[in-house]
Amino acid sequence: MQINGATALVTGANRGLGRSFAVELLRRGATVYAAARRPELVDIPGVRAVRLDITDAAQVDAAAEIAGDVDLLINNAADTAGGNLITGDPRAIRSVMDTNYHGTLAVIRAFAPVLARNGGGAILNVLSAAAWTTVDGNAAYAASKSAEWGLTNNVRMELAGQGTHVAALIPGLIGTQTLFDFAEQQGIELPEGAVIDPADLVSVALDGLEAGEVEIFDSLGRKAKEYLSGPPTSFPFAV
């Protein structure tokens, strides 16, 4: 996928990793729709802000109408606060799955015909090394990312015939405020050297897309996949 000249839509683009995606896509010569539940918070000159709550079917359909020239879809929006599966609030657990799995799928379903009309293009789903591990304190998030990994692999198969490249970005620990707040709340000491800056991760992701990779990793994400051949592992772990 050639980024220069592409037209991209990034979900959850008002802050954190999504904002970094929008900024770097612009820098590399793409046209960018920055989608967010509160588009008034999008503060990136040169993007077109679009209202999008990925759990709202009407907003998803409207975004696909507005951004009818998209050939790159980046599914970044996520709910990160479900808690543990046994002791957590069932409503929070459902919200995490509704957003990370059902919301991502809804956006893909809405934009698949758009991508087909525009030559196939590409989809990048932002997953997590938590998909392959257990996360005490937020097992709901880990489970939702496991489901999203399965979703990614299956829509890759289903959309291959229309020429759409489907890739997964699988990072370990992204240096966002969300991560730092969670680590502090849970008393987790983040492994030295394991946290990647969002801007650095975006560069890795877009380079991987341009190279045609189907799974794109940082160092911790790659190690998490290696651990799949052994017994279940708790996250985070040493680099």
HELIX and SHEET records of a PDB file:
HELIX    1   1 GLY A   16  ARG A   27  1                                  12    
HELIX    2   2 PRO A   39  LEU A   41  5                                   3    
HELIX    3   3 ALA A   57  ILE A   66  1                                  10    
HELIX    4   4 PRO A   90  MET A   97  1                                   8    
HELIX    5   5 ASP A   98  GLY A  103  3                                   6    
HELIX    6   6 THR A  104  ARG A  117  1                                  14    
HELIX    7   7 ALA A  129  TRP A  132  5                                   4    
HELIX    8   8 ALA A  139  LEU A  159  1                                  21    
HELIX    9   9 ALA A  160  GLN A  162  5                                   3    
HELIX   10  10 GLN A  177  GLN A  186  1                                  10    
HELIX   11  11 PRO A  198  GLU A  210  1                                  13    
HELIX   12  12 SER A  219  GLU A  226  1                                   8    
HELIX   13  13 TYR A  227  SER A  229  5                                   3    
SHEET    1   A 7 ARG A  48  ARG A  51  0                                        
SHEET    2   A 7 THR A  31  ALA A  36  1                                        
SHEET    3   A 7 THR A   7  VAL A  10  1                                        
SHEET    4   A 7 LEU A  72  ASN A  75  1                                        
SHEET    5   A 7 ALA A 122  VAL A 126  1                                        
SHEET    6   A 7 HIS A 165  ILE A 170  1                                        
SHEET    7   A 7 GLU A 215  PHE A 217  1                                        
SHEET    1   B 2 LEU A 173  ILE A 174  0                                        
SHEET    2   B 2 VAL A 195  ILE A 196  1                                        
END                                                                             
